[in-house]
């Protein structure tokens, strides 16, 4: 069995290769929750449900956020998602604010 430093070295090398591979993509052009998609491909639904993991459907996320933003009067709201999973609510909220013209630096400062 490999020792801890060996595992750390191999893990770090794997992480670096993944980062290098991902650097080839323009993620600002992606209009979907990519982490959710990757996770759902890797971990089978039955296994996720055994662990108590359930994803909010995209249509429901959008419906909730539409209502929230309709109620919000001005500025950029502070949004908390304590059970964020892959971050679908946060991702969609940020996309909504960008589409409405909010400067990205203001959005990230608020979150």
Secondary structure as UniProt FT lines:
FT   HELIX           4..22
FT   TURN            23..24
FT   HELIX           27..29
FT   HELIX           34..42
FT   HELIX           45..50
FT   TURN            51..52
FT   HELIX           58..71
FT   TURN            82..83
FT   TURN            85..87
FT   HELIX           88..99
FT   TURN            100..101
FT   HELIX           104..110
//
